[in-house]
Amino acid sequence: MTHQKSDRHHLARRDLLWFAFALALPVPWAVSEAWGGLGIAAEWVAAMAGISILGAAFMLSWACELAEREIPQALALLLLALMGVLPEYAVDLHFAWAAGQDPSYAAYAVANMTGANRLLIGFGWALVVLVGCKRAKCDALDVNPSQQLEIRYLIWATLYSFFIPLSGSINLFDSLVLLTLFLCWVREAMGGEEVETELGGPALLIDEEFTNTGRRAWAVLLFVFAGFAIFVSAEPFAESLVSVGRSRAIDEFLLVQWLAPLASEAPEFIIALIFAWKLRGSVGLGALISSKVNQWTLLVGALPIAYGLSIGGFVGLPLDARQTQELLLTSAQSLFAVILVADFRFGRREALLLAVLFGVQLSFPTSAVRWAFTGIYLALSVYVLCWGSPVTRRRFFLLLRGKKIDDFGDGNSEASSKSAPG
């Protein structure tokens, strides 16, 4: 008993130091911002703002763990995803607003959005599955059946996204449809069942040292502080990367599409990887699925609103030829990914396929390659639905029709035996 108390005391000290370290990471950038940026070079802005985002990411992961004790897991993951993509919202809505004054920024808004979405699936989903499988020593990661809510809305949002380019813009009708999907998702998430979670690290320390009221207060404070740190850090981080790129004659469009989203997506990637490392890969993947639904509904739907308010009229955010290609490629990738996850298991080989496809099309940013990979993703989607697992096909169409899947033992026993529970 004494030995157990000593071990717990040691772990509590470690958790306290880890908590203090993460809490301190945003402070240098916050101080710099309070003093007007201090006129520091772009390289230092990128480093300090990036460290701030890193600290906020850890705080968000602990806040989410605490929140899962109080509210349905689906809603906790939704809040985590919403907080995690705040940097993306800040940067993309900045571009959309600026496009009302300078039309050239319209391309940047769509580029940033499509880059973030493809990065989330091609890099984020794939990496979480690979880490989760590696840690659990398995061939596939089981997806929690409770995630069928997010997968269903992701299917609907993805299918609708194919119709957006037809008008030549992301217009206010698109906003109405996508924001309606988001609000319906929130309403259903709030009615989900509560899930008992096992805490660890600083979240466990807070749970042990405070009452229910204190734990809730800490969860709220962590969410608020982390959200503030991300909000004030993300745009300077992205802009400083662009500034560094310009000084080194790097294509500005590609920086906006890939480096800026990489900065703003970092918190949710880190959070999801922490869950995967803790053998909770299902929760990590669920957070990224929630982030994808957020981006496909709330973010895309908000762009024409910001643009319209800036320009002072009911005008959609225009799409040029390249942005139309980028949007269709992003839709095709999303469709293939959501089909893969529709059977509620994500295999190591499937994750590698997503990562390889993403890496190749990222390496060759030409019009021909974009059209080619749009066709590849669509062809793979048709193949999996027509000639793939009957379980995948059945569950995909059940979710498409808005039906709840109650039977998770149909023909998937062999696959499940090789999967990690997450």
N, C-alpha and C positions, 0 to 999 in steps of 0.2 A: 504493500500500500504506500509506504514511504517512497519507494522507488517510482511508483506511478505518479505521485504528487510532484516529485522532483522533475520527472520528464515533462509533465504538463507545465510546470513553472518555467522550464527552459523553453518550451515551445511558445508559451505566452510572451516571454521576453523577445523571442525571435519575431513573433507576429507583430509585437508593438514596434520594434525597430523597422520592420518592413512597412508597416502602416505609416510611420513617421517619414520614412524615406519617400514613399509615393506621394504623400501630402506635400512634401517640400519641393518636388520636381517642378510644379508650375510656378513656384514663387519667383525665381529669377526673371521669367518673362513677364509676370504680372507687375513686378517692380519696374522693369524696363518700360512697360506700357504706361504705368502711372506717371513716369517721368518723361513721357512723350517720345519714347523709343530711343533716346540718348544718341541718336544719329549713328547707330552702329551699322556695320557693313551687312550686306544681304546674307553672306555666309553665316554670320553670327545670329542673324534673325532666324534663319532656317534651323540652326542648331538649338537655340533656346526655345523657340516655339515648338519644335519637334519633341524636345524633352518634356515640355509642359503637357503636350498631348499624351505622351507615354504615361506620365503620372496619372492623368485623368482617366486613362483606360483601365488602370488597375483599380482605381476607386469605383468606377462604374461596375466592374466585375463583382466587387464586394457588395455594393449597393443592390445589385441584382439578386445576389444570393440571399441577402436579408429580405428583400421584397418578396421573394418566392415563398417566404414563411407566412406572409400576410395576405397575398392576393393570388388569383389563379396564375399558374405558370405561364400560360399563353399571354396574359396581360403583362406579366413581369418581363417576359422576353420582348414583347412589343415595346415597352418603355425603354428597355435596354437598347433595342435597335434604333428607336427614335432618338435617344440621346447620342448613340454612337454615330449616327449619320448627320448630326448637327453641323459638323464641319463641312460636309458635302453640301448641305442646304445653304450654308452661309456663302460658300464660294459660288455655287451655281446660280443662286438667286441674285448675287452681285452681278454676275455676267448678264443675266436676263434683264435686270434693271438697267445696266449700262447700255444694253442693246437698244433701249428706247431712245438713247441720245446718240449712240454711235452704232449703226447697223452691223459693223464688222464683229461686234461682240456676240451677235446672235449665234454665229458658228461656234464660238467658244463655249456658250452655254450648253448647246447640244453635244459638243465634243466632250466636255467634262462629264456630262450625265451618262453618255454611252460608254465612255472609258471606265467610269466608276462601276457601272452595272456589269460590264464584261470582266473587269478585274475581280469583282466580288465572287463571281461564279468560277471563272477560269483559274484564279489563284486562291481565293479564300475558301470556297467549298472544297476544292481539291486538296488543299493543304491540311485542313481540319480532318478530313477523312483519312489522309495518309498518316498524319500524326496519331489520330485515334486508333487506327489499325495497328500501327507500330507499337504503341504503348500497350494495347490489349492483346497483341500477338495473334491477330485474326485476319481474315481475308475481307471482311466487310463490316460495316458499322450499321447497327440497327438504328432506324429513325423512330423516335417515340411516336406511338399512334396518336397522341394528342396533337401532333404537328399537322394532322390532316386539315385543320382549319387554315393554316398558313399556305399549305400546298394547294388547296382548293382555290384560294384567292389569287395565288400566283399563277395558276393555270388561266383563270379568267382574265387577269390583267395582261398576261403574255399574249393571249389570243387577240385581245383588243388592240394591243400595240401594233399589230400588223396593219391595222386600218388607219393609223395616225398619218403616215406619209401620203395617203391618197389625196388629202386636201392641200398638200404643199406646205403645211405648217402644223405646229402643235397649237390648236385653237381652243377657245373657251368651252366648246362642246366636249372636247377631250378632257378638259379640266373637270367638267361636271361629272362625266362618267367615272373618271379615275378617283376623284375625291369621294364620290358616292361609294365606290368599292372600299376605299380606305375606312370611311365611317362605319360601313356595315361590318367590316372586319373588326374594328374596335368594339362595336356593340357585342358581337359574338364572343370575342376574347374575354370581355368582362363577365360573361355568363359561364365561363369554363369552370371546371372542377379544381379545387385546391390540391396541391401536391406537396407532401411532406418532403423536405430536402435535408440532406446531411451537410452541415456547414463545415468549413475548414479555414485555416489561416486567420487573417484579421477579422473576417466575418464571424468566425467562431468566437474569437476574443470579445467582440462587441456583444454577441449573444449571451456570453457567460457573465459579463460584467455589468450588464444593464437590464432593467426590467423591459416588459413589452413596449411601454411608452418610450423608454430610452432607445430601444432598438429601432423603433419606427422613426424616431427623430434623427438618429444617425443615418438611416437609409435615405431619408429626405435630404439631409445636409450633404451627404456624399453625392447624390444625384445632382443637386443644385450646384455645388462647388465644381464638380467634374464638368458639368454642362457649361458653366461659365468659363472654365479654363479652356475647354475645347473651342468655345465660341470666339474668344478673344485671340486664340492662337492659330486657328486653321487658316483663315484668309491671309494673314501675314506670312505664314509658313509657305502657302502655295505661291503667293506673289513673289516672295524672296527666291523661291526656286526658279520662277520664270525670269526674274531679274538676273540671276546667275547664268541661266541658259542663254539669255540675250548677249551677255558680255562674252560668252564663249561661242557665239554664232551657232547655237543649236536651234532646230526648227521650233518656233514658238507654239505652233499648233499642236505638235506632238507632246510638248511639255504640258500644255493645258489638258490634253486628253489623258495623259498617263501619270506624270509626276504629281500634279496637283491632286488627282483622286487618290494616288498612293498615300499622300500625306494625310488626307482627310479620312481615308478608310482605315488607317493604322489602328485606331482605338478598337474598333469592332473585330479586326483580325486578331489583335493581341488577346482580347477578351475570349474569343472563341477558341484560340489555341490554348489558353490557360485551362478552359473547361476540358478540352481534349486531353491535355497533359494530366489532368486529374481524373482520367478515366470517365469523364462525363461528356463524351464526344457528341452524344445525342443533343445535349443542351447547347453545346457550342455550334453544332450545325443548325439547330433550331433558331439560334440567335441570328445567324447569317441568312437563313431563309426569311425570317422576319424583316431583316434589313433589306432584302431584295424586294419584298412586297412593299415596304416603305418607299423604296426608290421608284418602283414601277407605278405607284399610285400617288402618294402625297408629293413626292419631289417632281415628277413629270407633270402632274396636274397643277403644281404651283408656278411653273415656269411661265406659261402664257398670262397668268394673272399678274405676276411681277412685271412682265413686259408691257401688258396693257396699261397698268397703272403708271408706268414710266412714260409711255408714249402718249397717254391721255386718250385712249380709244379702245374699242372692242376689236382688237387686231391680234391674230395669232402670231406666235413666234415663228418666223419664216424658216423653211428648210431648203438649203441649196442641194445640188446633186450629191455632193459628198456626204452631207448630213443625212440625206435620205438613205444612202447606202449604209452608213454607220448605224442608223436606227434599225434597219431591216436585219443587219448582221447581228445586232444585239438581241433582237426579238427571236431570231432563229436559234442563237445560243441558249437563250432562256428557255425556249420550248424543249430543246433536247435535254437540258439539265433537269427540268421539272418532270419530264417523262422518266428519266433515270431514277428519280427519287420517289416516283409515284407508288412503287411497290414497298416503300418504307424500309429500304435497306440500300446502302451505298457501298459498292464494292471498291476495293483498292484499284482494280483494273479500270473501272469506270472513272475514278478520280484521275488516274494517270492519263486516260484518254482526253478528259476535259482539259487537263493542264497542258498536254502536248498540242492539242488543237489551238488553244489560246496562245501558247508560246510561238507557234509557227505564224499565225496570222498577225501577231504583234510585231514579229520581226520583219514583215514585208507589208508595210502600209501603203499598198497601191490599190487602185480601183479594181483591177482584175482579181487580185487576191481577196478583196472584200466580197465581191460577187461569188467567187469560187467557194469561199468558206460559208457564205450564206446557203449556197446549194448543198454543201457537205452536211451542215447541221440539219437542214430540212430532210435530206435523204436518210441520214441516220435516225431521225425522229420517226419517219415513215417505216423504216426497217424494224425498229424496236417495237412499234405498235402493231405491225402486221405479222412479223415473224419472230418476235421476241417472246419473253415469258408471258403465258396467259394471265398470270397474277398481275403483272405490270399493266397489261391491256385492260383487264377487268377493273382494277382499282383506279386507273387513270380516267376511264369513262364514267365510273361512279362519282368521282370527285368533280368531273366536268359537269355532270348533271346535278350537282349539289347534294348528293346522297352521302349519308354518314356511313363509314365503313366500320362494322361491328365485329366481323370475323377476320381475325389476323392469323388464322392457322390453315388457310386454304392453299395447299400446294406449295408452301414455302418452307416446309420443315427442314429440308436439306440445306437451304440457304441460311436459315436461322441458326442451324447448328454450327455454322462456320462464322457467325457474326458475333460482334461484341455487343452487349446490351446497351452500351452508352450511358 
